Amino acid sequence: MRVKVSVTLSADLVDDARGLGLNMSRIVEAALIEGTKAERIRRQKDRAALDEDGDDPG
């Protein structure tokens, strides 16, 4: 399922992307997929580091 969202982007960037015929929705979606993967990995590493140190985060 796809949902409609609103984002704010630089007008120059949007004009440039449109001029190149780029599909901004697909590009933003791909970037969010990569960003969420990277953030999940970062958080897993943080949790693992806390576990190794014996610290209790909560």
N, C-alpha and C positions, 0 to 999 in steps of 0.2 A: 504494500500500500504506500502511496506517496501522499505527503501533506504539503500544503502551501505554507510558506513562512516568509517573513519579511527580513531583509538584511539591508544594511546601509553600506554602500561602496562609493569609492571616489568616482565622480562624474567622468573624469578623464579616462579612468580605467574602463568603465562601462562603455563609453563611446568607442574606445579602442577595440574592446572585445567584440562589440557589435559590428564594427567595421571589418573585423576579421572573420565574421560569421561564426564566432565561437558559441557553443552551447554553455552558457554560464551556469545553468542549473546542474548540468552534469559535472562541470569542473568543480563547482563548490561542493557537490556531493562527494566527489572523489577526494577532495582535500579534507573534508570532515571525516571520511572513513579513515584516512591515514592519520589525521590528528587524534582521533579517538583511540586508534590502535596504539599510537605512541604514548598517549596519556595513560592508558591501561598498563602498558609495560612499565612506565615510570613509577606508577603507584605500586605495582607488584614488587618492583625492586626496592622501593621505600619500605614496604611491609616486610620484605625479606631481611633487609638491613636491620630493622627494628627487632625482628625475631632473633637475629644473630646476636644482637647486643643485649638481649634479654629485657629490653624496655617494654613496658606495657602502654600502648598508645591510648588506651581508654579504660 
